[in-house]
């Protein structure tokens, strides 16, 4: 078998792994949203299906709008030693709140700040425990 054929086979396999890890990542994100909803009184997600929809919306926002927000807030983030970064996460969560309507609610500025930090930390932990292990298979 030539190197080109081996490379094509590896590419196809990696695409399948990427799709699997993407689906698992969205499900993990939905579970994290439900956990945050149960722990914080100012954050509400209406059921697992709406959490999956919110996780899909947040994933799209994280890949499209969040890099622009990070770029625009980079000077502020440098001046505050990274404390402004959760504000970017808050903006993304608020955009999801606007898009989802009454099935995804975040109340208050201070609580949204801590909810964004909690979701980020919990997602990092769950991704390292679950998503990365599935992606390696």
C-alpha positions in Angstrom: 0.0 0.0 0.0 1.3 3.4 -0.9 1.7 6.3 1.6 -1.1 8.2 0.0 -3.6 5.4 0.6 -2.5 5.1 4.2 -2.9 8.8 4.7 -6.4 8.8 3.2 -7.4 6.0 5.5 -6.0 7.8 8.5 -7.8 11.0 7.5 -11.1 9.2 7.3 -10.6 7.6 10.6 -9.7 10.9 12.2 -12.8 12.6 10.9 -14.9 9.8 12.5 -13.1 10.4 15.8 -13.6 14.1 15.5 -17.3 13.7 14.9 -17.6 11.3 17.9 -15.7 13.6 20.2 -17.8 16.6 19.0 -21.0 14.8 19.9 -19.6 13.6 23.2 -18.4 17.2 23.9 -21.9 18.6 23.3 -23.5 16.0 25.5 -20.9 16.7 28.3 -21.6 20.5 27.8 -25.4 19.8 28.3 -24.7 17.8 31.5 -22.5 20.6 32.8 -25.3 23.1 32.1 -27.8 20.9 34.0 -25.4 20.6 36.9 -24.9 24.4 37.0 -28.7 24.8 36.8 -29.3 22.6 39.8 -26.6 24.3 41.9 -27.3 28.0 41.1 -30.6 29.6 41.8 -30.1 32.4 39.3 -29.5 30.0 36.4 -32.2 27.9 34.8 -32.2 25.3 32.0 -35.6 23.6 31.2 -34.7 19.9 30.8 -32.1 17.9 29.1 -33.4 18.5 25.5 -33.1 22.3 26.0 -29.7 21.8 27.6 -28.6 19.9 24.4 -30.0 22.7 22.3 -28.2 25.3 24.5 -25.0 23.3 24.3 -25.2 23.3 20.5 -25.8 27.0 20.5 -23.0 27.7 22.9 -20.6 25.5 20.9 -21.5 27.5 17.8 -21.1 30.8 19.6 -17.8 29.6 21.1 -16.4 28.9 17.7 -17.7 32.0 15.9 -18.3 35.0 18.2 -16.1 34.2 21.2 -12.7 34.6 19.3 -13.8 38.0 18.2 -14.8 39.0 21.7 -11.5 37.7 23.1 -9.6 39.7 20.4 -11.6 42.9 21.3 -11.1 42.4 25.0 -7.5 41.4 24.9 -6.1 44.8 26.2 -8.6 44.6 29.1 -7.7 41.0 29.7 -4.0 41.9 29.8 -4.5 44.8 32.2 -6.6 42.7 34.6 -4.3 39.6 34.3 -7.1 37.5 32.7 -10.0 38.4 35.0 -11.8 39.9 32.1 -11.9 36.5 30.3 -15.0 35.2 32.3 -16.7 38.4 31.1 -16.4 37.1 27.6 -17.9 33.8 28.7 -20.7 35.8 30.4 -21.5 37.6 27.1 -21.6 34.2 25.3 -24.0 32.8 27.9 -26.2 35.9 27.7 -26.4 35.6 23.9 -27.5 32.0 24.4 -30.0 33.3 27.0 -31.4 35.7 24.4 -31.6 33.1 21.7 -33.2 30.4 23.9 -35.8 32.5 25.5 -37.5 31.2 28.6 -35.9 27.8 28.5 -32.4 29.1 29.4 -32.3 32.0 31.9 -29.4 33.7 33.6 -30.2 36.4 36.2 -27.9 39.0 37.5 -24.3 40.2 36.6 -22.4 38.8 39.6 -24.1 35.4 39.5 -23.5 35.2 35.8 -19.8 35.9 36.4 -19.6 33.0 38.9 -21.7 30.7 36.8 -19.4 31.3 33.8 -16.4 30.4 35.9 -18.1 27.3 37.3 -19.2 26.1 33.8 -15.7 26.7 32.4 -14.0 24.8 35.2 -16.5 21.9 35.2 -16.3 21.6 31.4 -12.5 21.5 31.5 -12.6 18.7 34.2 -15.3 16.7 32.3 -13.6 17.1 28.9 -10.3 15.9 30.3 -12.0 12.9 32.0 -14.5 11.9 29.2 -14.1 13.7 25.9 -10.3 13.4 25.5 -10.4 9.7 26.4 -13.0 9.0 23.8 -11.2 11.1 21.2 -8.0 9.0 21.7 -9.7 5.7 20.8 
